[in-house]
Amino acid sequence: MKDLNKKKINLFVPGRLCLFGEHSDWAGMYRTVNSDIVTGQAVVTGIEQGIYATVERNEKFIVESKLPIYKDEYLESPMDTEVLLDVAKQGGFFSYVAGVASYINDNYTVDGLKINVTRMDLPIKSGLSSSAAICVLVARAFNQMYNLRMNVKGEMQAAFRGEQRTPSRCGRLDQACAYGVKPVLMNFDGVEIDSKELSVGTTFRWVVANLNASKDTIKILADLNRCFPFAEDEKQRKVQEALGEDNRRINERAVKFLEEGDITGLGKLMDEWQANFDNKVMPACSELVAPILHSVMKDEEVRKYICGAKGVGSQGDGSVQFLCKNEECVKKLQDYLDTKGMSSFTLTLKPGQSVRKAVIPLAGFGTRIFPATKAMKKGFAPVVDKDGMLKPALFIMIEELLDAGIEEICLIIGEDEQEEYDKLFAPVSEELKNRLPNDKAEYADKIVEMRQHITFVYQNERRGFGHAVYLTRSFSEGSSVLLLLGDFIYETYGGISCSRQVIDAYMECGKTLVSIEEVELERVVHYGILYGQWNDDNESLMKVESMVEKPTDDYAEEYLGVINSKKQKKYYATFGQYVLTPEVYDELSAMVITADNEGSDAEIGLTEALDRVRAKYGMYAFLPEGRSYDLGLPEAYRYTLTHYGR
């Protein structure tokens, strides 16, 4: 436990931008009183700016920062709910963190934390919910440090409940920043809340600008809340209509435009939403007249670069969001806004959002390297890493994943193997640690830190590679995951790891992705071979047209050769890294159900599931700049030992 207490983690939580549906979150809560009110709905996304912090355990709850914005002020409190609630009720920045800490203390058995806010590039009081970001950060810090097993929705709930203990009483869409920089569709039905990640069909680029003015959010909310739960006149009825029926119709189209990649349609919809808001909601509150906001949105120079615009947050003269036509327009708009003294930042949503989870299957018998596997698990095979340290290969894989931005890693093992993995990640004794050189003593702490990112899933039936992956469907929680083979390590030719390259490629295409490497024609019989057409000038991203498992030379030469720009025919095998979308898990589930219903014990193949996804939804292959090293064959392992990292 002593080593665990020394663990330090780094966290980042973004601010959030409501693309459509402002005010509908709290309006939807009135359904508990008036069931005729329409369910609230909003499309919300995290942004690229946010709050960065380091976190470590402490007996007390401490929040500090050297950033000028905090003016050397800090919070130090015992983990006592009454004391924390007193701080929460006082308002201000520290009220938010204290509110969440008090909620955690009420509902979980934890000690304290020391949170050091190291960086903050998120504008405050601009409708981007810096308060929600810090609340999510505190909830996530407790969750990760004490392994509370909250999923993203659980963190959102803790953040929301904590902020409700402050004078702020924020809306519930704010905590969507817990999802990261990705769009989320949120529904608000009374006290119930539901959220769903959205996909986007092309790259959308926003510019968000500070209007350098002011707005009275309290007055806006007070005036609009008077229109609920029962409308007493036509003006109030129109507010309910705008935040209800109108809002849901617009959100339905917004989701469609996002998924289809229709930038022009989405921009026009932003203008439409703002016009409807001005027509039906503005009359209820003088603060919403917002002369600066409207003058900027109508500026002829601004309109050259955008497809549409609307206000941010509660509306009023706080901030404005613009959907730009292309990347060049982003720069020109920002340059123009600079001449007006308006600071701005960008938000880019790409077809695939960053992958936070990874899976490594490790439950195989390791027959190909028997009898070595009587003494150690295959993933424990030692390899000299690039830093000169001799490590189990699994540690090299995990380091690459964490460096690539992966936050959660699922290891698929046999249930009888758990004890061996517990020993692998256990803290070393103080006696041993004191004898280790400094770099190895630090690595001993790093091993313990690795364990905090790991979840285990047991594969007690050997029903094929696809079945092993199928067992991680709950772990995926409906998001895309990075799959690594358990008997390969990877080496990049440049500064970006192979895992990071694969994730970035997925973010560009937004489809199920298989990494590939070139193989000689005479070797195709040993691999799964992919055929398709290059999708980019660099010939690194290919739209897959067919997959064939271990084809003959003749078949591959006739049907599977990919022609490059030099008119050469090349052959590409799987490289061992995949990004699996939810559709892959759907296909695996269908295959398992069919096999179970038929009483079949046939193996469930991942390749078959991937090919089904390819046929239904499309799939891409990516050629990373790097190579893989095999640990699963004696001769290949010998080659790995002599060539990896050299």
C-alpha positions in Angstrom: 0.0 0.0 0.0 2.9 2.3 0.7 4.0 2.2 -2.9 0.4 2.7 -4.1 0.2 5.9 -2.0 3.2 7.3 -4.0 1.4 6.7 -7.3 0.8 9.9 -9.3 -1.5 10.1 -12.3 -1.9 12.8 -15.0 -5.5 13.8 -16.0 -7.0 16.0 -18.7 -10.7 16.9 -18.9 -11.9 19.2 -21.7 -14.5 21.9 -21.6 -17.7 21.3 -23.5 -19.5 23.1 -26.3 -23.2 22.6 -26.8 -23.7 22.4 -30.5 -27.5 22.3 -30.3 -30.1 22.2 -27.4 -29.0 24.7 -24.9 -31.4 25.0 -21.9 -33.2 21.8 -22.8 -31.5 19.9 -20.0 -33.1 21.8 -17.1 -36.3 22.4 -19.1 -36.6 18.6 -19.4 -36.5 18.2 -15.7 -39.9 19.9 -15.4 -41.5 16.8 -16.9 -41.6 15.5 -13.3 -44.2 18.2 -12.7 -45.8 18.6 -16.1 -45.7 15.5 -18.3 -46.8 17.5 -21.4 -43.4 19.1 -21.5 -41.3 17.6 -24.3 -38.2 15.6 -23.4 -35.0 17.7 -23.5 -32.3 16.9 -26.0 -28.9 18.3 -26.8 -25.9 17.6 -29.0 -22.8 18.3 -27.0 -19.1 17.8 -27.5 -15.9 18.1 -25.5 -13.4 20.7 -26.9 -9.7 20.6 -27.3 -9.1 23.0 -24.5 -9.5 22.0 -20.8 -7.9 21.4 -17.4 -4.7 19.4 -16.8 -3.7 18.1 -13.4 -1.5 15.7 -11.5 -3.2 13.6 -8.8 -1.8 11.6 -5.9 -3.3 10.1 -2.7 -3.3 12.1 0.5 -5.0 11.9 3.9 -6.7 15.2 3.2 -8.4 16.7 0.2 -6.0 19.3 -1.3 -6.4 21.3 -4.5 -3.6 23.7 -5.4 -2.0 25.4 -8.4 0.7 27.8 -9.3 -1.3 29.2 -12.2 -1.8 33.0 -11.9 -5.6 32.6 -12.2 -5.6 31.0 -8.7 -3.7 33.9 -7.1 -1.8 31.5 -4.7 -5.1 30.3 -3.2 -5.6 26.7 -2.4 -8.0 24.3 -0.7 -6.9 22.0 2.1 -9.7 20.1 3.9 -10.1 16.9 5.9 -12.1 14.2 4.1 -15.1 15.2 6.1 -18.5 15.7 4.4 -19.7 18.5 6.7 -16.5 20.5 6.2 -16.5 19.9 2.5 -20.2 20.9 2.2 -19.4 24.2 4.0 -16.8 25.0 1.3 -19.2 23.9 -1.4 -21.9 26.3 -0.3 -19.6 29.3 -0.4 -19.4 29.4 -4.2 -16.4 30.0 -6.4 -13.9 27.6 -7.9 -13.2 25.6 -4.7 -16.9 25.1 -4.1 -17.0 22.8 -7.2 -14.1 20.5 -6.2 -15.4 20.4 -2.6 -18.9 19.5 -3.7 -17.7 16.5 -5.7 -15.3 15.4 -2.9 -18.2 15.5 -0.5 -20.4 13.4 -2.8 -17.6 10.8 -3.2 -17.0 10.7 0.5 -20.7 10.1 1.1 -20.9 7.2 -1.3 -17.5 5.5 -1.3 -14.9 4.4 1.1 -11.8 6.6 0.2 -9.1 8.6 1.7 -8.2 12.0 0.3 -6.4 13.4 -2.8 -3.8 16.0 -3.6 -4.7 17.6 -7.0 -2.3 20.0 -8.6 -3.8 21.9 -11.5 -0.8 22.3 -13.8 -2.3 23.9 -16.9 -5.7 25.4 -17.9 -6.3 26.7 -21.4 -10.1 26.6 -21.1 -11.7 30.1 -21.1 -13.8 30.6 -18.0 -17.3 32.2 -17.9 -17.6 31.7 -21.6 -20.3 29.1 -21.8 -17.8 26.3 -22.1 -18.3 24.9 -18.7 -15.0 25.1 -16.9 -16.9 24.3 -13.7 -18.1 21.0 -15.1 -14.6 20.1 -16.3 -13.1 20.5 -12.9 -16.0 18.5 -11.4 -15.4 15.6 -13.8 -11.7 15.8 -13.2 -12.2 15.4 -9.4 -14.7 12.5 -9.9 -12.3 10.8 -12.4 -9.3 11.4 -10.0 -11.1 9.5 -7.2 -12.3 6.9 -9.6 -8.9 6.1 -11.0 -6.9 6.5 -7.8 -9.2 4.3 -5.7 -10.5 2.0 -8.4 -14.1 2.8 -7.8 -15.1 1.1 -11.1 -17.3 4.0 -12.3 -17.8 4.1 -16.1 -18.1 7.4 -17.9 -21.8 7.8 -17.0 -20.9 7.2 -13.4 -18.3 9.9 -13.4 -20.8 12.3 -15.0 -23.3 11.4 -12.3 -20.8 12.1 -9.5 -19.7 15.3 -11.1 -23.3 16.5 -11.5 -24.3 15.5 -8.0 -21.2 17.3 -6.7 -21.9 20.5 -8.6 -25.5 20.4 -7.3 -24.1 20.9 -3.8 -22.8 24.4 -4.9 -24.8 27.6 -5.5 -24.2 27.0 -9.3 -26.9 24.5 -9.9 -25.6 23.8 -13.4 -27.4 22.0 -16.2 -26.9 18.4 -16.8 -25.5 18.6 -20.3 -22.3 20.2 -18.9 -20.8 16.9 -17.7 -20.7 15.6 -21.3 -17.0 16.7 -21.2 -16.5 13.4 -19.5 -16.7 11.7 -22.9 -13.7 13.7 -24.2 -13.5 15.4 -27.6 -16.4 13.6 -29.3 -20.1 14.5 -30.0 -22.7 13.0 -27.7 -26.5 13.0 -28.0 -28.1 13.6 -24.6 -31.7 13.1 -23.6 -33.3 14.6 -20.5 -36.5 13.1 -19.2 -37.3 14.4 -15.8 -34.5 13.3 -13.5 -33.4 10.6 -16.0 -30.5 11.2 -18.3 -29.4 9.2 -21.3 -26.3 9.7 -23.5 -25.1 8.2 -26.7 -21.8 8.8 -28.6 -22.3 10.0 -32.2 -20.2 9.4 -35.3 -19.3 12.1 -37.8 -19.0 11.6 -41.5 -16.3 14.1 -42.3 -14.1 16.6 -40.6 -16.0 19.6 -39.1 -14.1 22.7 -38.0 -15.4 25.3 -35.5 -14.0 28.5 -34.3 -15.3 29.7 -30.9 -14.7 33.3 -30.0 -14.9 35.4 -26.9 -17.2 38.4 -27.5 -15.4 40.5 -24.8 -18.7 41.5 -23.4 -20.8 40.3 -20.5 -24.0 38.4 -19.8 -26.1 37.8 -16.7 -26.5 34.1 -16.7 -28.5 34.1 -13.5 -31.0 36.5 -14.9 -31.3 34.5 -18.1 -32.0 31.3 -16.2 -34.4 33.0 -13.8 -36.4 34.6 -16.6 -36.6 31.4 -18.6 -37.5 29.2 -15.7 -40.5 31.4 -15.1 -41.9 29.9 -18.3 -42.0 26.4 -16.6 -43.6 24.1 -15.6 -46.9 25.6 -16.9 -47.0 28.3 -19.6 -49.3 31.2 -18.4 -49.3 33.2 -21.7 -48.3 33.0 -25.3 -44.7 34.2 -24.6 -44.1 31.4 -22.2 -45.7 28.9 -24.5 -43.3 29.8 -27.3 -40.3 29.3 -24.9 -41.5 25.8 -24.1 -42.1 25.1 -27.8 -38.6 26.3 -28.8 -36.9 24.3 -26.1 -39.2 21.3 -26.7 -40.7 20.3 -30.0 -38.6 22.7 -32.1 -35.4 21.7 -30.4 -36.0 17.9 -30.9 -36.7 18.4 -34.6 -33.5 20.4 -35.0 -31.4 17.9 -33.1 -32.7 15.1 -35.2 -31.5 16.8 -38.3 -28.2 17.8 -36.6 -27.4 14.1 -35.9 -28.2 13.3 -39.5 -25.9 16.1 -40.9 -23.1 15.1 -38.5 -23.3 11.4 -39.5 -23.5 12.2 -43.2 -20.7 14.7 -43.1 -23.0 17.5 -44.4 -21.1 20.7 -43.4 -23.3 23.1 -45.4 -26.5 21.5 -44.0 -25.2 21.7 -40.4 -24.2 25.3 -40.8 -27.6 26.3 -42.1 -29.1 24.5 -39.2 -27.1 26.6 -36.8 -28.5 29.7 -38.3 -32.0 28.3 -38.2 -31.6 27.3 -34.5 -30.4 30.8 -33.6 -33.3 32.5 -35.6 -35.8 30.3 -33.9 -34.3 31.0 -30.5 -34.4 34.8 -31.2 -38.0 34.6 -32.3 -39.4 32.5 -29.5 -37.1 32.7 -26.5 -35.4 36.1 -26.7 -38.7 38.0 -25.8 -38.7 36.3 -22.4 -35.4 37.9 -21.3 -33.8 41.2 -22.2 -30.3 39.7 -21.7 -30.9 37.6 -24.8 -31.1 40.6 -27.1 -27.3 40.3 -27.2 -26.4 43.1 -29.7 -22.7 42.1 -29.9 -23.4 38.5 -30.6 -25.8 39.3 -33.4 -23.6 41.9 -35.0 -20.7 39.5 -35.2 -22.9 36.7 -36.6 -24.2 39.1 -39.3 -20.7 40.6 -40.1 -20.3 40.2 -43.9 -16.6 39.5 -43.6 -17.3 36.7 -41.1 -19.9 35.2 -43.3 -17.3 34.7 -46.1 -15.7 32.0 -44.1 -18.5 30.2 -42.4 -21.5 27.9 -43.1 -23.4 29.0 -40.0 -23.2 30.5 -36.5 -24.9 30.5 -33.1 -24.4 31.6 -29.6 -22.8 29.5 -26.8 -24.1 28.2 -23.5 -27.0 30.2 -22.0 -26.7 32.5 -25.1 -26.3 36.3 -24.6 -23.1 38.3 -25.2 -20.6 35.7 -23.9 -19.2 33.6 -26.7 -20.1 32.7 -30.3 -19.5 29.5 -32.4 -18.8 29.4 -36.1 -18.8 26.4 -38.3 -16.1 27.1 -41.0 -16.1 26.0 -44.6 -12.6 24.5 -44.5 -9.2 24.7 -42.8 -8.2 27.8 -44.8 -11.3 29.6 -43.7 -10.5 28.8 -40.0 -7.3 30.7 -40.2 -8.7 33.6 -42.1 -11.6 33.9 -39.7 -9.3 33.8 -36.6 -7.1 36.5 -38.2 -10.1 38.7 -38.8 -11.4 38.2 -35.2 -7.9 39.1 -34.0 -8.3 42.5 -35.6 -11.6 42.9 -33.6 -9.8 42.1 -30.4 -11.7 38.8 -30.0 -9.6 35.9 -28.8 -10.7 32.5 -30.3 -9.8 28.8 -30.4 -10.7 26.0 -32.7 -12.6 22.7 -32.4 -12.1 19.9 -34.9 -14.3 16.8 -35.0 -12.9 14.1 -37.2 -14.8 11.0 -38.5 -13.2 8.7 -35.9 -12.6 10.0 -32.4 -9.6 9.0 -30.2 -9.6 5.4 -28.9 -9.3 5.2 -25.1 -9.4 1.4 -24.6 -7.3 -1.5 -25.7 -7.5 -5.3 -25.6 -4.7 -7.9 -25.5 -5.5 -11.6 -25.7 -3.1 -13.6 -23.6 -5.0 -16.8 -22.8 -3.4 -19.1 -25.4 -1.5 -22.2 -24.4 1.7 -21.1 -26.0 2.2 -24.5 -27.6 4.6 -23.1 -30.3 7.2 -22.1 -27.7 6.7 -25.1 -25.3 8.4 -26.1 -23.0 9.4 -22.5 -22.2 5.7 -21.8 -21.3 5.9 -24.2 -18.4 8.1 -21.7 -16.7 6.5 -18.4 -17.8 3.5 -17.0 -19.7 4.1 -16.1 -23.3 3.7 -12.4 -22.6 6.3 -12.6 -19.9 9.1 -13.4 -22.4 12.0 -11.1 -21.7 13.2 -8.6 -24.3 15.8 -5.9 -24.1 13.9 -2.6 -24.7 15.1 0.5 -26.4 16.1 2.0 -23.0 18.4 -0.9 -22.4 16.2 -2.5 -19.7 15.3 -6.2 -19.8 11.5 -6.3 -19.5 8.7 -8.8 -20.0 7.3 -8.2 -23.5 3.9 -7.4 -22.0 5.4 -4.3 -20.2 6.7 -3.1 -23.6 3.2 -3.5 -25.1 1.5 -1.7 -22.2 4.0 1.2 -22.3 3.3 1.7 -26.0 -0.5 1.8 -25.3 -0.2 4.3 -22.5 2.1 6.5 -24.5 -0.5 6.4 -27.3 -3.2 7.8 -25.0 -4.9 4.5 -24.1 -6.5 4.8 -20.6 -7.9 1.4 -20.0 -6.4 -2.0 -21.0 -8.2 -5.3 -20.9 -6.0 -8.5 -20.6 -7.7 -11.7 -21.7 -6.3 -14.5 -19.5 -7.3 -17.9 -18.1 -8.9 -17.7 -14.6 -6.2 -20.0 -13.3 -3.5 -17.5 -14.4 -4.7 -14.6 -12.3 -2.2 -15.2 -9.5 0.7 -15.1 -11.9 -0.4 -11.7 -13.2 -1.0 -10.4 -9.7 2.6 -11.2 -8.9 3.8 -9.6 -12.1 2.2 -6.2 -11.2 2.7 -6.4 -7.4 4.9 -3.9 -5.6 8.5 -5.1 -4.9 9.7 -5.2 -1.3 11.3 -2.2 0.2 14.5 -4.2 0.7 14.7 -5.0 -3.0 13.7 -1.5 -4.0 16.5 0.0 -1.9 19.0 -2.3 -3.7 17.9 -1.3 -7.2 19.5 1.5 -9.2 17.4 4.6 -9.4 16.1 3.9 -12.9 15.0 0.4 -12.0 13.5 1.6 -8.7 11.4 4.2 -10.6 10.4 1.5 -13.0 9.2 -0.6 -10.1 6.8 2.2 -9.3 5.8 2.4 -12.9 4.8 -1.3 -12.9 2.4 -0.7 -10.0 1.0 2.3 -11.9 0.4 0.2 -15.0 -1.8 -2.1 -12.9 -4.2 0.8 -12.3 -5.1 0.8 -16.0 -5.7 -2.9 -16.3 -8.9 -5.0 -16.3 -8.8 -8.8 -16.6 -11.3 -10.9 -18.5 -11.2 -14.7 -18.2 -11.3 -17.0 -21.2 -12.1 -20.4 -19.7 -13.2 -21.9 -23.0 -10.8 -22.0 -26.0 -13.3 -21.2 -28.8 -11.1 -19.2 -31.1 -9.6 -15.8 -31.4 -13.0 -14.2 -32.2 -14.5 -15.7 -29.0 -11.7 -14.3 -26.9 -12.4 -10.8 -28.3 -16.2 -11.3 -27.9 -15.6 -11.7 -24.1 -14.5 -8.1 -23.9 -17.8 -6.7 -25.3 -18.8 -5.3 -21.8 -15.4 -3.8 -21.3 -15.7 -1.9 -24.6 -19.0 -0.2 -23.4 -20.0 0.5 -26.9 -16.9 2.4 -27.9 -14.1 1.5 -30.3 -11.1 -0.4 -28.9 -7.6 -1.0 -30.1 -6.7 -4.7 -30.3 -3.1 -5.9 -30.0 -2.0 -9.5 -30.5 -0.4 -10.9 -27.4 2.6 -12.4 -29.0 4.0 -9.3 -30.9 5.8 -6.2 -30.0 6.1 -3.2 -32.4 8.9 -0.8 -33.4 8.3 2.5 -35.2 10.6 3.9 -37.8 9.9 7.4 -36.7 8.9 9.3 -33.5 5.2 8.2 -33.4 4.5 4.7 -32.1 2.7 2.2 -34.3 -0.3 2.2 -31.9 -0.6 6.0 -32.1 -0.3 5.8 -35.9 -3.1 3.2 -36.0 -5.4 5.3 -33.7 -4.7 8.5 -35.8 -5.6 6.6 -39.0 -8.9 5.4 -37.4 -9.6 9.0 -36.5 -9.3 9.9 -40.2 -11.5 7.2 -41.6 -13.9 6.5 -38.7 -14.3 2.8 -39.7 -13.1 -0.6 -38.5 -9.4 -0.6 -39.2 -6.8 -3.4 -39.7 -3.1 -2.5 -39.7 -1.1 -4.2 -42.5 2.4 -4.9 -43.6 3.9 -5.9 -46.9 4.8 -9.5 -47.4 6.5 -11.4 -50.2 4.2 -13.5 -52.5 5.7 -16.8 -51.4 4.8 -16.0 -47.7 1.1 -15.1 -48.3 0.0 -18.7 -47.5 0.9 -18.0 -43.8 -1.3 -14.9 -43.3 -4.6 -13.3 -43.7 -4.2 -11.1 -46.9 -6.2 -7.9 -47.6 -6.9 -6.4 -51.0 -8.3 -3.0 -51.8 -7.6 0.4 -53.2 -5.4 3.1 -51.7 -7.4 6.0 -50.3 -4.6 8.5 -50.0 -1.6 9.8 -52.0 0.9 8.4 -49.4 -0.5 4.9 -50.0 -1.0 4.2 -46.3 -4.8 4.0 -46.0 -6.6 1.4 -48.1 -10.3 0.8 -48.5 -10.6 -3.0 -48.1 -12.5 -4.9 -50.8 -11.7 -8.5 -49.7 -10.0 -10.5 -47.0 -8.7 -14.0 -47.6 -7.2 -16.2 -44.9 -4.0 -18.0 -46.0 -4.5 -18.0 -49.8 -2.3 -19.9 -52.2 0.4 -18.1 -54.2 -1.5 -18.5 -57.4 -4.8 -17.1 -56.0 -3.0 -14.2 -54.3 -1.1 -13.3 -57.5 -4.3 -13.3 -59.6 -6.8 -11.6 -57.1 -5.0 -10.0 -54.1 -2.1 -7.9 -55.5 -2.5 -4.2 -54.7 -1.2 -2.0 -57.5 0.8 1.0 -56.3 1.7 4.3 -58.0 4.7 2.7 -59.6 2.4 0.0 -61.2 3.9 -2.6 -58.9 1.9 -5.4 -57.4 2.2 -5.7 -53.6 0.7 -8.0 -51.0 -0.4 -7.0 -47.6 -0.9 -9.2 -44.5 -2.3 -8.3 -41.1 0.2 -6.4 -38.9 -1.4 -7.3 -35.6 -3.1 -4.1 -34.5 -6.8 -3.4 -35.1 -9.3 -0.8 -34.2 -12.6 -2.7 -33.5 -15.8 -0.6 -33.8 -19.0 -1.6 -32.0 -20.2 -3.3 -35.3 -17.5 -5.9 -34.8 -18.8 -6.8 -31.4 -22.3 -7.0 -32.8 -21.2 -9.5 -35.5 -19.2 -11.6 -32.9 -22.3 -11.7 -30.6 -24.5 -12.9 -33.5 -21.9 -15.6 -34.3 -21.8 -16.8 -30.7 -25.6 -16.8 -30.4 -25.9 -18.8 -33.6 -23.3 -21.3 -32.5 -24.9 -21.7 -29.0 -28.3 -22.2 -30.5 -27.0 -24.9 -32.8 -25.1 -26.6 -30.0 -21.9 -26.1 -32.0 -18.5 -25.9 -30.4 -16.9 -24.5 -33.6 -14.3 -21.8 -33.2 -15.5 -18.2 -33.5 -13.2 -16.4 -36.0 -12.4 -12.7 -35.8 -11.6 -12.7 -39.6 -15.1 -13.8 -40.4 -16.6 -11.0 -38.1 -14.3 -8.4 -39.7 -15.3 -9.5 -43.2 -19.0 -9.2 -42.3 -18.4 -5.7 -41.1 -16.5 -4.9 -44.2 -19.4 -6.0 -46.4 -22.0 -4.1 -44.4 -20.3 -1.0 -43.3 -16.9 -0.7 -45.0 -13.5 -1.3 -43.5 -10.0 0.3 -43.9 -6.5 -1.1 -43.8 -3.5 1.0 -42.6 0.2 0.6 -43.3 2.1 2.0 -40.3 5.7 3.2 -40.5 7.2 0.4 -38.4 7.6 -3.3 -38.1 6.3 -6.1 -35.8 8.4 -8.6 -33.9 7.0 -12.1 -33.2 7.4 -13.7 -29.8 5.4 -16.8 -30.6 7.9 -18.9 -32.6 11.4 -20.0 -31.5 13.2 -18.7 -34.6 11.1 -15.5 -34.6 11.8 -14.9 -30.9 15.5 -15.3 -31.5 15.3 -12.7 -34.3 13.4 -10.4 -32.0 16.1 -10.7 -29.3 18.8 -9.8 -31.8 17.1 -7.1 -33.8 14.4 -5.3 -31.7 15.5 -1.8 -30.6 18.8 -2.0 -32.5 
